[in-house]
Amino acid sequence: MELPVVEPQQGGAVDTHCHLFLMEEDPGAAVSAARAAGVNRLVCVGIDPDSSRRSLELAESFRGVFATAGMHPHTASGFDRQAGSVVEELLADPLVVGIGETGLDYYRKLSPPEDQQSAFRTHIALSRETGKPLVVHVREAWEDAMRILAEEAAERVVLHCFSGDGALAAEATRRGYFVSFAGNLTYPNTPNLREAAATAGEDRLLIETDSPFLAPQSVRGRPNHPANAMAVARTLAEIRDVNLDRMVARTAASALEAFPLLR
């Protein structure tokens, strides 16, 4: 499958959320294409114990790739003692820079809400214990997600593929959470999402691709690639009326603050 053609940019962008293990093409080719486009660091996010292990293997194989370990809310019912032990073991590795993705998804409810909430709280506890950031997936569950994050005193939070409005982005910023925008920011007729992108604190902004999902508007309908993080950065720069280089530098600096091991 042909990789996206993206013009190189100066500086080093960070794709803070991708799933190289779900992509059809060779991960090495995807990493090389991203680097050619100016995306120098990638966070490969695990969604269960097996994919978390695979993410670490990819981080060990390719310079600039890092991993996370966790259990997606879709499979939260499977987050038993054994799965938790695997995640804890992986978190001991310095190439595993975060925990998750975890969170709540009330849109599909592939796991019952009570199982999702229990797993979410356990992930938050692991984040506090390890000091590693929490990568949070939320879909149609913002009230419960924000409540649980507050109740559990989550300290370093990345709201992946942010889907809230401006008021929610402002509250997230007030709490010190990082707000990460994906390719859907580039879609037409997304006023609430654009309002959120304009409202979130400049030092809390992150970009991601969620590859192979959520390809930006210019290649919508095709598999997404980490190189397309530049398209998200470009749209975010337009919304906030700054130049692209500033946005790439700003979001990269925020990524390094959100993920301290991302060096």
N, C-alpha and C positions, 0 to 999 in steps of 0.2 A: 504494500500500500504506500502511495506517495506521501512523503512528509510535507507539512505545510511550508510554504515559502514566506519567510518573514525577514524583513530587512534587519541587518545587524544594528545594534545601538551601543553607544559607549556606556561604560559602567557595568555593573552586575546586578541584574534583577534577581529576585528570589520567587520561585513558584512554591508557595507555602503549603500546597495541598495537591498532590497528584497520586495516581495509582498505577505505577509502571507495570505492576504484575497483572493488571487487567487489560493492558494494551495489546493489540494484535501484532504490531511490529516489534522488532528486536529492541530491548530496552537501551542497549548501547547506541543504536541509531537515534533514538528519541533524545537521549542525553546529549549526543553530539549536535543534533539540530538545535536543541535549546541553547547550548553554549554558543553556537554560531549566531543565534539571534540575540545574544546578550543576556540570557538567563543562566547564570552561573551556579546557582544552588537550587536544589530541588528537595522537597520533603515528601518522601514516599510514605503514604499514610496507610497503616494496617487497619483491617476491618474485622479480623478474627485472629486467633493464634497462628494459624498456618500462614496467612498473608502477612502477618507481622514478622514472622520468621523470614519469609521471602523478602520483605522490605529490608531487613537487616542484611541479608545476603547481597542485595542490590547495592546497598550503601557500602558494603565491603568491596564491591567490585568496581564501582565507578566513582571517580573523584567528583566531589560536589554534590553527591547524593547522600541524603540522611533519611532516617527511618523513624516511625512511631510504632507503638504497640498498644492494641486495645481491641474492644469489641463494639461493633456498630450496633445501634439500637435495633436494627432489623433482626439481629440474632441474639439480642440480650438474654433471651430465655436460656441460651446455651452457656451463659457466663457462670459456670459452676466453679468448684474449688480447683479442678484441674486446669481449666482455662485461665483462671486467675493466677495460678502458679506460673504458667508459661509467660503471661504478660509481665509478672513481677521479675522473672528471670531475665527477660529481654530488656527491661528497663535498666538493668545494671550496666548495660553496654553504653559507652559514651556516644556511639553513633546513633543510638535511639534517643532522639532529642525531644520527644513529647509522648504523651499518653492519649490514646484515642485512635480512630475517632469514636467518640461516645456521645451520648445525648439522648434526645427524645424525638421520635417521629410518630405523630398522631395522624399523619396523612394515610400511610399504608397500614400501620399497626400490625406489622408482621410478628412482633412480640407484644404481649399484653402491656399496657401502660405501667402496671405495677412492677413488672419485670424490668422494663426500661428504666424506671426510676431507681430501682434497687441497684442495677448495674452502674447507672450514672453516679450515684452516691459513692459507690466503691471506687470508681475511677477518680473521682474528686479527691477521695482520701489518699489514693496512691500518688496523685499529683502533689498534694501537700507534703507527703512523706518524702518524696524524691526531689521536690523542687522543680520538676519538669512540667512544662506547660500542658494544659488540658485542651485538646482539639475537640470542639463541640459542634455536633450536628443538631440542628433544630428545624423541624418542619411542622407547622401548625401546632406548636406546643410552647410558644414563647412564654406565656404566663407561668406555667409550671417550671420551665427551664430556668428562668430568671429567679424564681422563688427558691429553687433547690440550690442554685449556685450561691445565693445569699445565705441560705440556711447552713450550708456546708462550708461557708467561708472560703470559697475557691479563690486562690490568690493570683494565679497567672492563667488567663483564659483567652483562647483564640476562638472567636465565633466564626466558624468556617462557613463559606458560601452564604454570607449574611442575607437574610430575606425580610428583615424588619423594615419599619419606616423610620422617618427622621427622629421621632420622639424616642424610639427604642435605641437608635444609634447614639443619641445624646445620653441616655441613661447608661448604656454600655461604656461610653467614654468616661462618664462620671465615676463609674466603678473601676476604671482602669483596664477594662477588657480591650483586646485587640479585635478589630472588625475587618474581616477578610472578604473581598469581593471577587467574584468569579465571572465567567464569560456571559452569564445572563445579564450583567450590568450593561452590556453592549446591545441588548435587544431593544427594539422600539416599544413604546407604550409601557414603560416600567417607571412611572413617575415616583412611586413610593421608594423604589430602590435607589433612584437617582437622588431623591431628597436625602436618603440615608447617607449616600456617598458624599453629599455636599455638607452634611451636618456633623459627621463623625470627626473627632479631633485629628488633626493632621499627623500627630505622633502615634496614633492608634491604627493607622491604615495599613492593610496588607493586601497583596494580590495573590491570586491562585488560578489554577485551571480546572481542578477536579478531573483531570484527564483520566479516562477517555471520554468523560461526560462534559456537557455544557460548552460545546464549541462556540466561539464568538460569532456574532452575526455574519461576518464575511464568509465563514465556512460552516455555517449552521447546518446541522443535519449530517455532518461527517464526524468521524472520531476526533476527539480533541487531543492536543499535544502540549507538553510543557512550553514549547516555543511560543505558544499563543498567549502566554502570560503578558507579553508585550502589548497585545491588543487590549487587555484589561487595563494595563497601566495607561495606555493612550486615552481610553475613554474616561478613566478616573481623572487624568490631567485636564481633559476638556471640561468636565463637570466642575472642577475646582479652579479652573482658569489659571493653570500654571503650565510651564513647559514640561515636555516629556522627561527630559533629563532630571529635572528636579523631582518629579514624581517617582521615577525609578530609584533615585538616591534616597528619597524619603522613605519609601516603602521597604527598601532593602535595610535601612537603618532600623526601622521598626521590627523587621523580621529578626534581626540579630538581637534586639531587645526581648522580643517575645520568646525566641528560642536561643537561650544563652550558649548552648553547645554548637550552634550553627556557625562554625568557624572554618 
